[in-house]
Amino acid sequence: MNNNDQNVNNVLEMLSKSALSNTTNTSDQLSLPEAFTKLPQQDQQEIAGFISDIVKQEDEAYAKLFESLAMMMKYVPNFILHQIIPRYVEPAIAAKITCNLNTKQIVGVASGLSVDYIGETAIHMEDKVAAEVLEGLKRKLASQVIEYAVKNHPISALDILAHAPDKIRKEAQPHFKGFEIDVDSLTPTRQEVYRTVCVH
């Protein structure tokens, strides 16, 4: 696979993750159909562009809703949000709302939620924001969330750790023990993170 093919595949992988964040599906990401690798490069690029436009339209359609929900959350005490959010807000939706909150606000709400809820929300969030939230959480809770993400969504965990500081990556190391993956199938960024936290 040449660099151009790898780039198109990376785009399609990212789009599949983005598309899943609009659903309640908790899978790491959709697997790319083998047929994509058999298409000419130009066809792959056109498909990636088309899917990107669809995802963008979908995001724009809900942007105002998520912004409004975030605004309301700012006026509701965290202890109330801790009771309401797990019951009525799916993690994928919660992740969309976080786009309109700062890290301190997200950490304040997340600190009172269950490990699995935080973990599911984190894998749907922007990777950089998820890494910042992990850094802001109390260390024990952050470690539990990392463990959950590694066990249930290892590829997404690598994506988040790509934006995390060294201390967070070190905390992730024990959770990757016994973790096996086809390294050649990983993107260069994921390979770098894998070598940092997975090679013993």
HELIX and SHEET records of a PDB file:
HELIX    1   1 ASN A    3  LEU A   20  1                                  18    
HELIX    2   2 GLU A   34  LYS A   38  1                                   5    
HELIX    3   3 GLN A   41  MET A   73  1                                  33    
HELIX    4   4 ASN A   78  TYR A   88  1                                  11    
HELIX    5   5 PRO A   91  ILE A   97  1                                   7    
HELIX    6   6 THR A   98  ASN A  100  5                                   3    
HELIX    7   7 THR A  103  ALA A  110  1                                   8    
HELIX    8   8 VAL A  115  HIS A  124  1                                  10    
HELIX    9   9 ASP A  127  GLY A  136  1                                  10    
HELIX   10  10 ARG A  139  ASN A  152  1                                  14    
HELIX   11  11 PRO A  154  LEU A  161  1                                   8    
HELIX   12  12 ASP A  166  ALA A  172  1                                   7    
HELIX   13  13 GLN A  173  PHE A  176  5                                   4    
HELIX   14  14 VAL A  183  SER A  185  5                                   3    
HELIX   15  15 PRO A  188  VAL A  197  1                                  10    
END                                                                             
